[in-house]
């Protein structure tokens, strides 16, 4: 759905390149095992990938802002989850 929106909006990067890059980033974002195993490193990898996509002009400033916000949300989720796990023990 997002890829269709991108094609109509005509943003940075080719639609196919952008869709593939965002799909890969979202796979990384949703890797809960990696996120919970090493939240800081996983967050850093998400930030690095988002900034690389922006620097390479695959995504625009609005997109990178969204990705950074999602990465921060994932880190917050991981920290809350780990706190919950530790308090249950």
N, C-alpha and C positions, 0 to 999 in steps of 0.2 A: 504494500500500500504506500509506504513512504517513498519507494522508488518511483512509483507513478507520479506522485506529487513533485518529486525532484525533476522529472522530465518536463512537466508542465511549467515549473518555476524557472528552469534554465539557470541553475546556480553553477558554482565553480565545479570544475572537473567534468568529464563526460558522464552521462547518466549511468552507463554500465560500470565504469570505473568507480564511481561514487557508491553505487549500490553494492558492489562487491566489497569495497573497503568498509562500508558501514555494516555489512553483514558479518564480516570478519571481526570487527570491533565488538559487535553485539554478542558474538560467540564468546569472546574473551570476557565481556561483562557478565554473562550468565554462567560462567564457569564457577559454580558455587564451591566446589571442592578446592580449587586453587585459591579462591577468595578467602575461605575460612582457614586454610592451611597457612597462608602467609598474606594477611590483609594488606600490610604496608607495601610489600613488593608487588602485589597484584594491582594495587591502586596506582603505584608508580608506573607500571607497565601500561595501564590504561591511559594515564596522562601523557606518557611519552608517545604512544601510538596516535592519540588525538592531535597532539601538537605536530607530529610528523605529517599527518594528513593535511593539516592546515598549512604548514610550511611548503608542502609540495603542491598546494593549491587544488587538492582533491575536494576539500570541503571549504566552506566560507566561515566567516567569523561567527555567524549565528549558529552554525552547526558545531563548531568547536566549543562554543559556550555550552550548548546542550550536552555534548559529550563529557565535558569537564564536570558539569552538574550531576550527570548520571554516575560518573566515577566516584564523586564525593558521596553520593547516596549509597553506593555499593559499599564503600568503606564504613559508613555509619551503620549500615545493616550488619556488616561483619562484626563490628565492635559490639553492637547490641547483642548479637547472637552469641558471641563468645562470652560476654558477661552473663547472659542467661544460662549458658552451659555451665560455667564456673559456679554460679549460685545454686544450681540444682545438685551439685556434687556434695 
